């Protein structure tokens, strides 16, 4: 489903039904992390996306298992299911894409919409839903909420690819969303 190379040049592979395969740089043997061998810390074996924060923590998006983090030293996996996630119903969401931006915020693109997540020094999390702000009147709401890809451009703006509603541009400077779709000249939404 996904391949990621971290800052230490280790390889992370997300499978559809057997969790994570990790290949340490210089090694020829993969280590596997799945629901069984992590004693349930990983609650989904379908891994859809990886990214890495400034501390080397691996951020993991899963199919109907929400967001997980993996400590780079201990290789301990934590399912992020605290109040910040439960209050928005994203603790078990279908996370299609995770992206750590240059300000260390985590952007979570799911089939339920777009969310921005911050972690503070005291290990507390804050999650913000951008679902309502991103929706454009008259657009297919379900298509606009189904996020498939995220990209941060050099000026800090976010580009959000959807399944059926086109591409959404979030301007950091203006704090605004703008849609690009067939009405804007794209050949397909």
C-alpha positions as CSV (number, residue, x, y, z in Angstrom):
1,X,0.0,0.0,0.0
2,X,2.8,2.5,0.8
3,X,6.6,2.7,1.1
4,X,8.4,5.3,3.2
5,X,12.1,6.0,3.8
6,X,12.8,7.8,7.0
7,X,15.5,10.3,7.9
8,X,17.9,7.5,8.8
9,X,17.3,5.7,5.5
10,X,15.3,2.9,7.0
11,X,12.5,1.5,4.9
12,X,8.9,1.2,6.1
13,X,6.4,-0.8,4.0
14,X,2.7,-0.8,4.7
15,X,0.9,-3.9,3.7
16,X,-2.9,-4.4,3.2
17,X,-3.3,-7.3,5.5
18,X,-0.1,-8.0,7.5
19,X,0.8,-4.7,9.1
20,X,4.2,-3.0,8.8
21,X,7.5,-4.3,7.4
22,X,10.6,-2.4,8.7
23,X,14.0,-2.7,7.1
24,X,16.8,-1.1,9.1
25,X,19.5,0.5,6.9
26,X,22.2,-2.0,6.2
27,X,20.1,-5.0,7.2
28,X,18.7,-7.7,4.9
29,X,16.0,-8.9,7.2
30,X,12.6,-7.2,7.6
31,X,10.9,-6.9,11.0
32,X,7.2,-7.2,11.0
33,X,4.7,-5.3,13.2
34,X,1.1,-6.5,13.1
35,X,-1.9,-6.7,15.4
36,X,-0.8,-10.1,16.8
37,X,2.8,-9.4,17.5
38,X,2.2,-6.0,19.0
39,X,-0.4,-7.3,21.5
40,X,-3.1,-5.2,19.9
41,X,-1.1,-1.9,20.0
42,X,-1.5,-1.8,16.2
43,X,-5.3,-2.1,15.7
44,X,-5.3,-2.5,11.9
45,X,-3.1,-4.5,9.7
46,X,-3.9,-2.4,6.7
47,X,-1.3,0.4,6.6
48,X,-2.0,3.3,4.2
49,X,0.5,6.1,5.0
50,X,3.7,7.0,6.8
51,X,5.5,10.2,7.7
52,X,8.1,11.2,10.3
53,X,8.1,14.1,12.8
54,X,11.1,16.1,13.9
55,X,11.9,13.7,16.8
56,X,12.0,10.7,14.4
57,X,8.6,9.4,15.5
58,X,6.9,7.5,12.7
59,X,3.3,8.6,12.1
60,X,1.1,5.9,10.7
61,X,-2.3,6.1,9.0
62,X,-4.4,2.9,8.9
63,X,-7.5,1.5,7.3
64,X,-10.3,2.0,10.0
65,X,-7.7,2.0,12.7
66,X,-7.0,5.7,12.9
67,X,-3.6,7.2,13.7
68,X,-0.7,5.4,15.3
69,X,2.8,6.5,16.3
70,X,5.9,4.4,16.6
71,X,8.8,5.4,18.8
72,X,12.0,5.3,16.8
73,X,14.1,4.0,19.7
74,X,11.9,1.5,21.5
75,X,9.8,0.6,18.4
76,X,6.7,0.9,20.6
77,X,3.5,1.5,18.8
78,X,0.8,3.7,20.3
79,X,-2.8,3.9,18.9
80,X,-3.9,7.6,19.3
81,X,-7.3,7.2,20.8
82,X,-7.3,9.9,23.4
83,X,-10.1,12.5,23.9
84,X,-8.7,14.7,21.2
85,X,-9.3,11.9,18.6
86,X,-12.5,10.5,20.1
87,X,-14.2,13.9,20.2
88,X,-13.9,14.1,16.4
89,X,-14.6,10.4,15.8
90,X,-11.2,9.8,14.2
91,X,-9.7,7.3,16.6
92,X,-10.9,4.5,14.3
93,X,-11.2,6.4,11.0
94,X,-9.9,5.3,7.6
95,X,-6.7,7.4,7.4
96,X,-5.6,7.6,3.7
97,X,-2.7,10.1,4.1
98,X,-0.7,11.6,7.0
99,X,1.7,14.5,6.5
100,X,3.9,16.2,9.0
101,X,4.2,19.9,8.0
102,X,7.2,22.1,8.4
103,X,5.7,23.5,11.7
104,X,5.4,19.9,13.0
105,X,1.6,19.7,12.8
106,X,0.2,16.4,11.5
107,X,-2.4,16.7,8.7
108,X,-4.6,13.7,8.6
109,X,-6.6,13.0,5.4
110,X,-9.3,10.4,5.8
111,X,-12.5,9.3,4.2
112,X,-14.2,11.5,6.8
113,X,-12.3,14.7,5.9
114,X,-9.3,16.7,6.7
115,X,-7.9,17.2,10.3
116,X,-4.9,19.1,11.7
117,X,-3.3,17.6,14.8
118,X,-0.8,19.2,17.2
119,X,1.2,17.6,19.9
120,X,2.4,19.7,22.8
121,X,5.5,19.3,25.0
122,X,3.4,17.7,27.7
123,X,2.4,14.9,25.3
124,X,-1.2,16.3,25.0
125,X,-2.8,16.3,21.6
126,X,-5.2,18.8,20.0
127,X,-7.1,17.8,16.9
128,X,-9.0,20.3,14.7
129,X,-11.5,19.4,12.1
130,X,-11.3,21.3,8.9
131,X,-14.2,19.3,7.3
132,X,-16.8,22.1,7.4
133,X,-14.4,24.8,6.4
134,X,-13.1,22.8,3.4
135,X,-16.5,22.0,2.0
136,X,-17.8,24.2,-0.8
137,X,-21.5,24.8,-1.2
138,X,-23.0,22.7,-4.0
139,X,-20.1,20.2,-4.0
140,X,-20.6,16.5,-3.4
141,X,-19.9,16.5,0.3
142,X,-18.9,12.9,0.5
143,X,-16.4,13.3,-2.4
144,X,-15.0,16.4,-0.8
145,X,-14.5,14.6,2.5
146,X,-12.7,11.6,0.9
147,X,-9.1,12.7,1.0
148,X,-6.5,10.6,-1.0
149,X,-3.4,12.8,-1.0
150,X,-1.7,15.7,0.8
151,X,1.2,17.9,-0.2
152,X,2.8,21.0,1.3
153,X,4.3,23.4,-1.2
154,X,7.4,25.5,-0.6
155,X,5.3,28.5,0.6
156,X,3.6,26.3,3.2
157,X,0.3,26.0,1.4
158,X,-1.5,22.6,1.5
159,X,-2.8,20.8,-1.6
160,X,-5.5,18.2,-0.9
161,X,-6.4,15.5,-3.5
162,X,-9.9,14.1,-3.2
163,X,-11.8,11.2,-4.6
164,X,-14.3,12.8,-6.9
165,X,-14.3,16.5,-5.9
166,X,-11.1,17.6,-7.5
167,X,-8.1,19.3,-5.7
168,X,-8.4,21.7,-2.9
169,X,-5.8,24.4,-2.2
170,X,-5.5,25.7,1.4
171,X,-3.7,29.1,1.6
172,X,-1.8,29.5,4.8
173,X,-1.5,33.3,4.2
174,X,-5.2,33.8,3.7
175,X,-6.4,30.9,5.9
176,X,-8.8,30.0,3.0
177,X,-9.7,27.1,0.8
178,X,-10.1,27.2,-3.0
179,X,-11.3,24.3,-5.2
180,X,-9.9,23.2,-8.5
181,X,-12.0,20.8,-10.5
182,X,-13.6,20.4,-13.9
183,X,-15.1,23.9,-13.6
184,X,-11.5,25.2,-13.3
185,X,-10.2,23.2,-16.3
186,X,-9.2,19.9,-14.8
187,X,-10.3,17.0,-17.1
188,X,-11.5,14.9,-14.2
189,X,-12.5,15.5,-10.6
